[in-house]
Amino acid sequence: MKSYSTGEVEALLGLPASTLRFWEKEVPFLAPRKDLFGRRAYSPLDLCVLARLKRLALVRDLGLKAACRAMEEEITRGDPSLKAEILELRTQLFSLFSDLRELQKPALSERNSHEASLEGSA
């Protein structure tokens, strides 16, 4: 299963790493796994949870605790409008991730050519 680094999640959701770490401590249903080196690896489900928390806590200005309660209510109710919103957010996430990959291509290409020139001059 695809996982996302903290940097990728920051870029996709516009949330700083400090916020991600704080929310991880405060939100019981948010628990990204950690790799062998202790780095967080966010699943697509983690991204959905984070996107929904961001929308509720920051966009709708509920605050984190109220956003958690609202998410718990939504989960237990099975609100069909929530499913539609989650699908929309998921589509936006994948689009943002695709855009991020496209932006990284020139930087990677430039770095590779720079490293090749350094190896050639050595």
N, CA, C and O atoms as CSV, one atom per row, in Angstrom:
chain,resi,resn,atom,element,x,y,z
A,1,MET,N,N,0.849,-1.183,0.000
A,1,MET,CA,C,0.000,0.000,0.000
A,1,MET,C,C,0.889,1.238,0.000
A,1,MET,O,O,1.918,1.277,0.675
A,2,LYS,N,N,0.486,2.237,-0.755
A,2,LYS,CA,C,1.226,3.491,-0.866
A,2,LYS,C,C,1.201,4.221,0.467
A,2,LYS,O,O,0.175,4.284,1.144
A,3,SER,N,N,2.356,4.770,0.825
A,3,SER,CA,C,2.410,5.611,2.023
A,3,SER,C,C,3.071,6.927,1.655
A,3,SER,O,O,3.777,7.024,0.651
A,4,TYR,N,N,2.835,7.924,2.469
A,4,TYR,CA,C,3.298,9.282,2.209
A,4,TYR,C,C,4.171,9.749,3.366
A,4,TYR,O,O,3.873,9.486,4.531
A,5,SER,N,N,5.234,10.433,3.036
A,5,SER,CA,C,6.129,10.977,4.049
A,5,SER,C,C,5.513,12.239,4.651
A,5,SER,O,O,4.539,12.779,4.129
A,6,THR,N,N,6.085,12.688,5.734
A,6,THR,CA,C,5.606,13.923,6.364
A,6,THR,C,C,5.701,15.088,5.391
A,6,THR,O,O,4.786,15.909,5.317
A,7,GLY,N,N,6.800,15.169,4.642
A,7,GLY,CA,C,6.970,16.251,3.670
A,7,GLY,C,C,5.900,16.228,2.586
A,7,GLY,O,O,5.391,17.274,2.183
A,8,GLU,N,N,5.563,15.030,2.117
A,8,GLU,CA,C,4.515,14.913,1.099
A,8,GLU,C,C,3.165,15.331,1.665
A,8,GLU,O,O,2.387,16.004,0.988
A,9,VAL,N,N,2.883,14.935,2.907
A,9,VAL,CA,C,1.610,15.309,3.527
A,9,VAL,C,C,1.555,16.821,3.744
A,9,VAL,O,O,0.513,17.443,3.537
A,10,GLU,N,N,2.671,17.408,4.158
A,10,GLU,CA,C,2.724,18.862,4.311
A,10,GLU,C,C,2.377,19.545,2.994
A,10,GLU,O,O,1.580,20.484,2.965
A,11,ALA,N,N,2.977,19.071,1.907
A,11,ALA,CA,C,2.747,19.681,0.599
A,11,ALA,C,C,1.313,19.458,0.115
A,11,ALA,O,O,0.698,20.364,-0.447
A,12,LEU,N,N,0.790,18.268,0.330
A,12,LEU,CA,C,-0.552,17.957,-0.150
A,12,LEU,C,C,-1.641,18.694,0.614
A,12,LEU,O,O,-2.601,19.180,0.017
A,13,LEU,N,N,-1.496,18.777,1.924
A,13,LEU,CA,C,-2.568,19.331,2.751
A,13,LEU,C,C,-2.311,20.757,3.236
A,13,LEU,O,O,-3.220,21.414,3.744
A,14,GLY,N,N,-1.091,21.231,3.081
A,14,GLY,CA,C,-0.791,22.571,3.564
A,14,GLY,C,C,-0.780,22.673,5.078
A,14,GLY,O,O,-1.090,23.722,5.643
A,15,LEU,N,N,-0.421,21.579,5.728
A,15,LEU,CA,C,-0.323,21.563,7.190
A,15,LEU,C,C,1.134,21.375,7.587
A,15,LEU,O,O,1.796,20.482,7.058
A,16,PRO,N,N,1.654,22.185,8.499
A,16,PRO,CA,C,3.049,22.003,8.918
A,16,PRO,C,C,3.243,20.714,9.720
A,16,PRO,O,O,2.306,20.193,10.324
A,17,ALA,N,N,4.466,20.220,9.711
A,17,ALA,CA,C,4.798,18.979,10.421
A,17,ALA,C,C,4.449,19.081,11.907
A,17,ALA,O,O,4.013,18.102,12.511
A,18,SER,N,N,4.639,20.252,12.488
A,18,SER,CA,C,4.327,20.418,13.916
A,18,SER,C,C,2.842,20.191,14.183
A,18,SER,O,O,2.476,19.619,15.210
A,19,THR,N,N,1.991,20.633,13.268
A,19,THR,CA,C,0.548,20.410,13.413
A,19,THR,C,C,0.231,18.928,13.267
A,19,THR,O,O,-0.572,18.383,14.024
A,20,LEU,N,N,0.867,18.274,12.289
A,20,LEU,CA,C,0.643,16.836,12.095
A,20,LEU,C,C,1.016,16.061,13.354
A,20,LEU,O,O,0.278,15.176,13.786
A,21,ARG,N,N,2.161,16.396,13.938
A,21,ARG,CA,C,2.599,15.692,15.158
A,21,ARG,C,C,1.648,15.967,16.320
A,21,ARG,O,O,1.301,15.056,17.072
A,22,PHE,N,N,1.230,17.222,16.464
A,22,PHE,CA,C,0.308,17.569,17.553
A,22,PHE,C,C,-1.012,16.830,17.384
A,22,PHE,O,O,-1.519,16.251,18.345
A,23,TRP,N,N,-1.577,16.840,16.175
A,23,TRP,CA,C,-2.842,16.162,15.943
A,23,TRP,C,C,-2.712,14.668,16.196
A,23,TRP,O,O,-3.642,14.037,16.699
A,24,GLU,N,N,-1.559,14.100,15.850
A,24,GLU,CA,C,-1.346,12.672,16.094
A,24,GLU,C,C,-1.452,12.348,17.586
A,24,GLU,O,O,-1.967,11.294,17.960
A,25,LYS,N,N,-0.967,13.249,18.428
A,25,LYS,CA,C,-1.042,13.041,19.882
A,25,LYS,C,C,-2.459,13.216,20.412
A,25,LYS,O,O,-2.868,12.523,21.344
A,26,GLU,N,N,-3.201,14.134,19.825
A,26,GLU,CA,C,-4.509,14.520,20.353
A,26,GLU,C,C,-5.686,13.749,19.767
A,26,GLU,O,O,-6.753,13.692,20.379
A,27,VAL,N,N,-5.504,13.158,18.592
A,27,VAL,CA,C,-6.622,12.507,17.901
A,27,VAL,C,C,-6.446,10.997,17.983
A,27,VAL,O,O,-5.521,10.454,17.380
A,28,PRO,N,N,-7.314,10.311,18.719
A,28,PRO,CA,C,-7.117,8.876,18.955
A,28,PRO,C,C,-7.197,8.017,17.691
A,28,PRO,O,O,-6.571,6.959,17.637
A,29,PHE,N,N,-7.943,8.440,16.682
A,29,PHE,CA,C,-8.088,7.616,15.486
A,29,PHE,C,C,-7.108,8.010,14.384
A,29,PHE,O,O,-7.271,7.594,13.237
A,30,LEU,N,N,-6.097,8.805,14.717
A,30,LEU,CA,C,-5.042,9.159,13.776
A,30,LEU,C,C,-3.732,8.571,14.293
A,30,LEU,O,O,-3.197,9.019,15.307
A,31,ALA,N,N,-3.228,7.580,13.595
A,31,ALA,CA,C,-2.008,6.913,14.055
A,31,ALA,C,C,-1.201,6.409,12.858
A,31,ALA,O,O,-1.253,5.225,12.526
A,32,PRO,N,N,-0.452,7.314,12.210
A,32,PRO,CA,C,0.368,6.842,11.089
A,32,PRO,C,C,1.414,5.857,11.594
A,32,PRO,O,O,1.936,5.992,12.700
A,33,ARG,N,N,1.705,4.873,10.767
A,33,ARG,CA,C,2.721,3.911,11.177
A,33,ARG,C,C,4.091,4.563,11.047
A,33,ARG,O,O,4.231,5.609,10.412
A,34,LYS,N,N,5.081,3.952,11.640
A,34,LYS,CA,C,6.447,4.462,11.543
A,34,LYS,C,C,7.322,3.400,10.898
A,34,LYS,O,O,7.152,2.206,11.147
A,35,ASP,N,N,8.261,3.843,10.065
A,35,ASP,CA,C,9.146,2.891,9.411
A,35,ASP,C,C,10.273,2.485,10.360
A,35,ASP,O,O,10.273,2.868,11.530
A,36,LEU,N,N,11.220,1.719,9.860
A,36,LEU,CA,C,12.308,1.217,10.705
A,36,LEU,C,C,13.154,2.329,11.318
A,36,LEU,O,O,13.794,2.130,12.351
A,37,PHE,N,N,13.156,3.487,10.690
A,37,PHE,CA,C,13.948,4.613,11.179
A,37,PHE,C,C,13.133,5.581,12.027
A,37,PHE,O,O,13.636,6.626,12.440
A,38,GLY,N,N,11.876,5.234,12.287
A,38,GLY,CA,C,11.024,6.079,13.120
A,38,GLY,C,C,10.334,7.201,12.369
A,38,GLY,O,O,9.689,8.047,12.989
A,39,ARG,N,N,10.453,7.229,11.039
A,39,ARG,CA,C,9.783,8.255,10.235
A,39,ARG,C,C,8.328,7.863,10.026
A,39,ARG,O,O,8.012,6.691,9.819
A,40,ARG,N,N,7.452,8.851,10.083
A,40,ARG,CA,C,6.028,8.591,9.891
A,40,ARG,C,C,5.745,8.228,8.435
A,40,ARG,O,O,6.321,8.802,7.511
A,41,ALA,N,N,4.853,7.271,8.255
A,41,ALA,CA,C,4.404,6.851,6.931
A,41,ALA,C,C,2.877,6.915,6.951
A,41,ALA,O,O,2.219,6.073,7.562
A,42,TYR,N,N,2.329,7.915,6.281
A,42,TYR,CA,C,0.887,8.151,6.286
A,42,TYR,C,C,0.211,7.342,5.183
A,42,TYR,O,O,0.660,7.353,4.037
A,43,SER,N,N,-0.854,6.649,5.526
A,43,SER,CA,C,-1.630,5.869,4.560
A,43,SER,C,C,-2.637,6.797,3.866
A,43,SER,O,O,-2.863,7.920,4.317
A,44,PRO,N,N,-3.238,6.322,2.770
A,44,PRO,CA,C,-4.308,7.121,2.158
A,44,PRO,C,C,-5.454,7.408,3.140
A,44,PRO,O,O,-6.061,8.479,3.094
A,45,LEU,N,N,-5.743,6.457,4.018
A,45,LEU,CA,C,-6.787,6.688,5.024
A,45,LEU,C,C,-6.366,7.800,5.986
A,45,LEU,O,O,-7.186,8.638,6.363
A,46,ASP,N,N,-5.086,7.809,6.387
A,46,ASP,CA,C,-4.588,8.886,7.249
A,46,ASP,C,C,-4.768,10.240,6.564
A,46,ASP,O,O,-5.136,11.225,7.204
A,47,LEU,N,N,-4.503,10.279,5.252
A,47,LEU,CA,C,-4.670,11.535,4.510
A,47,LEU,C,C,-6.125,11.987,4.524
A,47,LEU,O,O,-6.407,13.177,4.668
A,48,CYS,N,N,-7.041,11.045,4.375
A,48,CYS,CA,C,-8.466,11.392,4.418
A,48,CYS,C,C,-8.859,11.943,5.783
A,48,CYS,O,O,-9.585,12.932,5.875
A,49,VAL,N,N,-8.379,11.304,6.832
A,49,VAL,CA,C,-8.672,11.767,8.193
A,49,VAL,C,C,-8.101,13.168,8.390
A,49,VAL,O,O,-8.783,14.053,8.907
A,50,LEU,N,N,-6.851,13.367,7.979
A,50,LEU,CA,C,-6.220,14.682,8.143
A,50,LEU,C,C,-6.946,15.760,7.338
A,50,LEU,O,O,-7.149,16.874,7.822
A,51,ALA,N,N,-7.333,15.423,6.112
A,51,ALA,CA,C,-8.041,16.406,5.283
A,51,ALA,C,C,-9.374,16.781,5.916
A,51,ALA,O,O,-9.762,17.949,5.915
A,52,ARG,N,N,-10.071,15.791,6.455
A,52,ARG,CA,C,-11.365,16.073,7.091
A,52,ARG,C,C,-11.176,16.884,8.373
A,52,ARG,O,O,-11.926,17.823,8.639
A,53,LEU,N,N,-10.171,16.515,9.158
A,53,LEU,CA,C,-9.884,17.291,10.369
A,53,LEU,C,C,-9.544,18.733,10.022
A,53,LEU,O,O,-10.013,19.665,10.676
A,54,LYS,N,N,-8.737,18.909,9.000
A,54,LYS,CA,C,-8.362,20.264,8.593
A,54,LYS,C,C,-9.605,21.057,8.220
A,54,LYS,O,O,-9.770,22.207,8.627
A,55,ARG,N,N,-10.477,20.424,7.439
A,55,ARG,CA,C,-11.691,21.121,7.001
A,55,ARG,C,C,-12.558,21.511,8.193
A,55,ARG,O,O,-13.037,22.641,8.281
A,56,LEU,N,N,-12.753,20.567,9.105
A,56,LEU,CA,C,-13.617,20.847,10.258
A,56,LEU,C,C,-12.954,21.807,11.248
A,56,LEU,O,O,-13.575,22.773,11.692
A,57,ALA,N,N,-11.712,21.543,11.585
A,57,ALA,CA,C,-11.041,22.317,12.634
A,57,ALA,C,C,-10.637,23.703,12.166
A,57,ALA,O,O,-10.788,24.677,12.903
A,58,LEU,N,N,-10.122,23.799,10.944
A,58,LEU,CA,C,-9.568,25.075,10.493
A,58,LEU,C,C,-10.490,25.834,9.546
A,58,LEU,O,O,-10.687,27.038,9.710
A,59,VAL,N,N,-11.055,25.148,8.560
A,59,VAL,CA,C,-11.901,25.841,7.586
A,59,VAL,C,C,-13.248,26.210,8.204
A,59,VAL,O,O,-13.726,27.335,8.061
A,60,ARG,N,N,-13.843,25.248,8.886
A,60,ARG,CA,C,-15.132,25.530,9.552
A,60,ARG,C,C,-14.952,26.120,10.941
A,60,ARG,O,O,-15.925,26.466,11.610
A,61,ASP,N,N,-13.702,26.231,11.367
A,61,ASP,CA,C,-13.333,26.900,12.618
A,61,ASP,C,C,-13.963,26.254,13.859
A,61,ASP,O,O,-14.423,26.949,14.765
A,62,LEU,N,N,-13.977,24.913,13.885
A,62,LEU,CA,C,-14.533,24.223,15.039
A,62,LEU,C,C,-13.508,24.017,16.149
A,62,LEU,O,O,-13.876,23.852,17.313
A,63,GLY,N,N,-12.241,24.026,15.798
A,63,GLY,CA,C,-11.214,23.643,16.755
A,63,GLY,C,C,-11.027,22.138,16.712
A,63,GLY,O,O,-11.890,21.416,16.214
A,64,LEU,N,N,-9.915,21.667,17.227
A,64,LEU,CA,C,-9.575,20.255,17.093
A,64,LEU,C,C,-10.512,19.329,17.861
A,64,LEU,O,O,-10.972,18.330,17.308
A,65,LYS,N,N,-10.801,19.634,19.112
A,65,LYS,CA,C,-11.657,18.747,19.910
A,65,LYS,C,C,-13.068,18.636,19.325
A,65,LYS,O,O,-13.626,17.542,19.241
A,66,ALA,N,N,-13.628,19.752,18.929
A,66,ALA,CA,C,-14.964,19.731,18.328
A,66,ALA,C,C,-14.936,19.020,16.973
A,66,ALA,O,O,-15.888,18.328,16.613
A,67,ALA,N,N,-13.855,19.190,16.234
A,67,ALA,CA,C,-13.724,18.504,14.943
A,67,ALA,C,C,-13.678,16.993,15.146
A,67,ALA,O,O,-14.280,16.246,14.375
A,68,CYS,N,N,-12.974,16.543,16.171
A,68,CYS,CA,C,-12.921,15.106,16.483
A,68,CYS,C,C,-14.303,14.580,16.826
A,68,CYS,O,O,-14.705,13.516,16.354
A,69,ARG,N,N,-15.030,15.326,17.648
A,69,ARG,CA,C,-16.396,14.901,18.008
A,69,ARG,C,C,-17.278,14.846,16.763
A,69,ARG,O,O,-18.062,13.912,16.593
A,70,ALA,N,N,-17.149,15.842,15.900
A,70,ALA,CA,C,-17.954,15.875,14.676
A,70,ALA,C,C,-17.618,14.686,13.774
A,70,ALA,O,O,-18.513,14.084,13.180
A,71,MET,N,N,-16.335,14.351,13.672
A,71,MET,CA,C,-15.943,13.195,12.856
A,71,MET,C,C,-16.503,11.904,13.436
A,71,MET,O,O,-16.977,11.041,12.697
A,72,GLU,N,N,-16.448,11.772,14.742
A,72,GLU,CA,C,-16.989,10.574,15.382
A,72,GLU,C,C,-18.488,10.451,15.122
A,72,GLU,O,O,-18.990,9.355,14.871
A,73,GLU,N,N,-19.198,11.568,15.181
A,73,GLU,CA,C,-20.634,11.551,14.888
A,73,GLU,C,C,-20.892,11.181,13.434
A,73,GLU,O,O,-21.795,10.400,13.135
A,74,GLU,N,N,-20.094,11.747,12.531
A,74,GLU,CA,C,-20.255,11.447,11.111
A,74,GLU,C,C,-20.024,9.964,10.830
A,74,GLU,O,O,-20.746,9.349,10.046
A,75,ILE,N,N,-19.017,9.406,11.474
A,75,ILE,CA,C,-18.685,8.001,11.262
A,75,ILE,C,C,-19.827,7.111,11.749
A,75,ILE,O,O,-20.194,6.145,11.080
A,76,THR,N,N,-20.378,7.434,12.896
A,76,THR,CA,C,-21.439,6.590,13.448
A,76,THR,C,C,-22.765,6.782,12.716
A,76,THR,O,O,-23.583,5.863,12.679
A,77,ARG,N,N,-22.984,7.930,12.148
A,77,ARG,CA,C,-24.229,8.188,11.412
A,77,ARG,C,C,-24.202,7.609,10.005
A,77,ARG,O,O,-25.231,7.171,9.491
A,78,GLY,N,N,-23.020,7.605,9.376
A,78,GLY,CA,C,-22.934,7.135,7.999
A,78,GLY,C,C,-23.601,8.102,7.035
A,78,GLY,O,O,-24.287,7.678,6.105
A,79,ASP,N,N,-23.410,9.376,7.245
A,79,ASP,CA,C,-24.010,10.437,6.444
A,79,ASP,C,C,-23.593,10.329,4.969
A,79,ASP,O,O,-22.398,10.377,4.676
A,80,PRO,N,N,-24.550,10.182,4.030
A,80,PRO,CA,C,-24.206,10.063,2.613
A,80,PRO,C,C,-23.500,11.302,2.059
A,80,PRO,O,O,-22.660,11.182,1.168
A,81,SER,N,N,-23.830,12.490,2.574
A,81,SER,CA,C,-23.155,13.696,2.089
A,81,SER,C,C,-21.686,13.683,2.488
A,81,SER,O,O,-20.840,14.234,1.785
A,82,LEU,N,N,-21.386,13.047,3.627
A,82,LEU,CA,C,-19.995,12.914,4.053
A,82,LEU,C,C,-19.220,12.051,3.062
A,82,LEU,O,O,-18.088,12.371,2.700
A,83,LYS,N,N,-19.840,10.957,2.626
A,83,LYS,CA,C,-19.175,10.089,1.658
A,83,LYS,C,C,-18.856,10.856,0.386
A,83,LYS,O,O,-17.773,10.692,-0.176
A,84,ALA,N,N,-19.766,11.679,-0.072
A,84,ALA,CA,C,-19.532,12.483,-1.274
A,84,ALA,C,C,-18.397,13.476,-1.042
A,84,ALA,O,O,-17.555,13.685,-1.916
A,85,GLU,N,N,-18.382,14.076,0.121
A,85,GLU,CA,C,-17.316,15.035,0.431
A,85,GLU,C,C,-15.963,14.341,0.528
A,85,GLU,O,O,-14.952,14.882,0.078
A,86,ILE,N,N,-15.938,13.145,1.112
A,86,ILE,CA,C,-14.692,12.389,1.210
A,86,ILE,C,C,-14.191,12.026,-0.176
A,86,ILE,O,O,-12.994,12.128,-0.446
A,87,LEU,N,N,-15.083,11.604,-1.054
A,87,LEU,CA,C,-14.675,11.285,-2.423
A,87,LEU,C,C,-14.111,12.515,-3.127
A,87,LEU,O,O,-13.123,12.425,-3.856
A,88,GLU,N,N,-14.739,13.653,-2.905
A,88,GLU,CA,C,-14.245,14.901,-3.505
A,88,GLU,C,C,-12.857,15.245,-2.962
A,88,GLU,O,O,-11.963,15.612,-3.724
A,89,LEU,N,N,-12.680,15.125,-1.649
A,89,LEU,CA,C,-11.379,15.400,-1.047
A,89,LEU,C,C,-10.316,14.425,-1.556
A,89,LEU,O,O,-9.176,14.811,-1.815
A,90,ARG,N,N,-10.705,13.170,-1.693
A,90,ARG,CA,C,-9.768,12.164,-2.197
A,90,ARG,C,C,-9.329,12.510,-3.612
A,90,ARG,O,O,-8.146,12.403,-3.934
A,91,THR,N,N,-10.250,12.916,-4.447
A,91,THR,CA,C,-9.924,13.312,-5.815
A,91,THR,C,C,-8.968,14.507,-5.801
A,91,THR,O,O,-7.999,14.546,-6.559
A,92,GLN,N,N,-9.249,15.468,-4.942
A,92,GLN,CA,C,-8.376,16.637,-4.834
A,92,GLN,C,C,-6.980,16.241,-4.352
A,92,GLN,O,O,-5.983,16.769,-4.845
A,93,LEU,N,N,-6.904,15.317,-3.392
A,93,LEU,CA,C,-5.615,14.857,-2.893
A,93,LEU,C,C,-4.788,14.205,-3.992
A,93,LEU,O,O,-3.601,14.494,-4.139
A,94,PHE,N,N,-5.413,13.332,-4.756
A,94,PHE,CA,C,-4.688,12.668,-5.826
A,94,PHE,C,C,-4.249,13.667,-6.894
A,94,PHE,O,O,-3.166,13.534,-7.464
A,95,SER,N,N,-5.074,14.648,-7.158
A,95,SER,CA,C,-4.700,15.685,-8.118
A,95,SER,C,C,-3.511,16.495,-7.604
A,95,SER,O,O,-2.573,16.772,-8.351
A,96,LEU,N,N,-3.556,16.872,-6.325
A,96,LEU,CA,C,-2.440,17.607,-5.726
A,96,LEU,C,C,-1.161,16.777,-5.727
A,96,LEU,O,O,-0.076,17.297,-5.988
A,97,PHE,N,N,-1.293,15.487,-5.435
A,97,PHE,CA,C,-0.132,14.617,-5.421
A,97,PHE,C,C,0.470,14.512,-6.818
A,97,PHE,O,O,1.691,14.520,-6.974
A,98,SER,N,N,-0.377,14.414,-7.819
A,98,SER,CA,C,0.089,14.364,-9.207
A,98,SER,C,C,0.813,15.663,-9.566
A,98,SER,O,O,1.874,15.636,-10.191
A,99,ASP,N,N,0.239,16.791,-9.170
A,99,ASP,CA,C,0.883,18.091,-9.413
A,99,ASP,C,C,2.234,18.171,-8.715
A,99,ASP,O,O,3.199,18.686,-9.279
A,100,LEU,N,N,2.303,17.662,-7.492
A,100,LEU,CA,C,3.556,17.664,-6.741
A,100,LEU,C,C,4.617,16.853,-7.469
A,100,LEU,O,O,5.764,17.285,-7.576
A,101,ARG,N,N,4.245,15.687,-7.966
A,101,ARG,CA,C,5.184,14.838,-8.711
A,101,ARG,C,C,5.698,15.568,-9.955
A,101,ARG,O,O,6.885,15.502,-10.273
A,102,GLU,N,N,4.804,16.260,-10.649
A,102,GLU,CA,C,5.206,16.998,-11.846
A,102,GLU,C,C,6.174,18.127,-11.499
A,102,GLU,O,O,7.118,18.394,-12.244
A,103,LEU,N,N,5.937,18.785,-10.374
A,103,LEU,CA,C,6.831,19.857,-9.937
A,103,LEU,C,C,8.198,19.317,-9.531
A,103,LEU,O,O,9.208,20.003,-9.688
A,104,GLN,N,N,8.235,18.101,-9.015
A,104,GLN,CA,C,9.493,17.514,-8.570
A,104,GLN,C,C,10.342,17.029,-9.728
A,104,GLN,O,O,11.562,16.949,-9.587
A,105,LYS,N,N,9.752,16.702,-10.866
A,105,LYS,CA,C,10.504,16.148,-12.000
A,105,LYS,C,C,11.645,17.065,-12.444
A,105,LYS,O,O,12.775,16.590,-12.562
A,106,PRO,N,N,11.406,18.362,-12.699
A,106,PRO,CA,C,12.527,19.213,-13.124
A,106,PRO,C,C,13.624,19.312,-12.062
A,106,PRO,O,O,14.809,19.351,-12.395
A,107,ALA,N,N,13.236,19.352,-10.800
A,107,ALA,CA,C,14.226,19.449,-9.726
A,107,ALA,C,C,15.070,18.180,-9.673
A,107,ALA,O,O,16.285,18.255,-9.490
A,108,LEU,N,N,14.441,17.016,-9.832
A,108,LEU,CA,C,15.181,15.758,-9.823
A,108,LEU,C,C,16.101,15.666,-11.030
A,108,LEU,O,O,17.240,15.212,-10.919
A,109,SER,N,N,15.609,16.095,-12.173
A,109,SER,CA,C,16.413,16.063,-13.389
A,109,SER,C,C,17.626,16.970,-13.256
A,109,SER,O,O,18.736,16.601,-13.642
A,110,GLU,N,N,17.405,18.160,-12.706
A,110,GLU,CA,C,18.505,19.110,-12.500
A,110,GLU,C,C,19.520,18.559,-11.511
A,110,GLU,O,O,20.725,18.690,-11.725
A,111,ARG,N,N,19.049,17.946,-10.435
A,111,ARG,CA,C,19.945,17.377,-9.437
A,111,ARG,C,C,20.772,16.240,-10.033
A,111,ARG,O,O,21.974,16.146,-9.786
A,112,ASN,N,N,20.124,15.375,-10.820
A,112,ASN,CA,C,20.835,14.261,-11.439
A,112,ASN,C,C,21.908,14.751,-12.408
A,112,ASN,O,O,23.005,14.193,-12.445
A,113,SER,N,N,21.606,15.790,-13.195
A,113,SER,CA,C,22.608,16.303,-14.134
A,113,SER,C,C,23.752,16.977,-13.375
A,113,SER,O,O,24.908,16.891,-13.790
A,114,HIS,N,N,23.436,17.643,-12.271
A,114,HIS,CA,C,24.467,18.274,-11.448
A,114,HIS,C,C,25.389,17.202,-10.857
A,114,HIS,O,O,26.611,17.350,-10.869
A,115,GLU,N,N,24.791,16.121,-10.340
A,115,GLU,CA,C,25.602,15.038,-9.757
A,115,GLU,C,C,26.458,14.380,-10.827
A,115,GLU,O,O,27.603,14.013,-10.562
A,116,ALA,N,N,25.922,14.225,-12.029
A,116,ALA,CA,C,26.698,13.621,-13.120
A,116,ALA,C,C,27.876,14.507,-13.500
A,116,ALA,O,O,28.965,14.012,-13.792
A,117,SER,N,N,27.654,15.817,-13.495
A,117,SER,CA,C,28.759,16.728,-13.841
A,117,SER,C,C,29.828,16.705,-12.751
A,117,SER,O,O,31.016,16.832,-13.048
A,118,LEU,N,N,29.416,16.542,-11.489
A,118,LEU,CA,C,30.378,16.459,-10.404
A,118,LEU,C,C,31.209,15.169,-10.503
A,118,LEU,O,O,32.414,15.174,-10.251
A,119,GLU,N,N,30.550,14.079,-10.871
A,119,GLU,CA,C,31.255,12.811,-11.018
A,119,GLU,C,C,32.230,12.875,-12.196
A,119,GLU,O,O,33.325,12.316,-12.129
A,120,GLY,N,N,31.835,13.550,-13.264
A,120,GLY,CA,C,32.676,13.673,-14.438
A,120,GLY,C,C,33.910,14.514,-14.203
A,120,GLY,O,O,34.941,14.302,-14.842
A,121,SER,N,N,33.815,15.471,-13.288
A,121,SER,CA,C,34.958,16.363,-13.029
A,121,SER,C,C,35.907,15.774,-11.980
A,121,SER,O,O,37.004,16.292,-11.773
A,122,ALA,N,N,35.483,14.695,-11.321
A,122,ALA,CA,C,36.317,14.113,-10.267
A,122,ALA,C,C,37.399,13.211,-10.810
A,122,ALA,O,O,38.178,12.650,-10.040
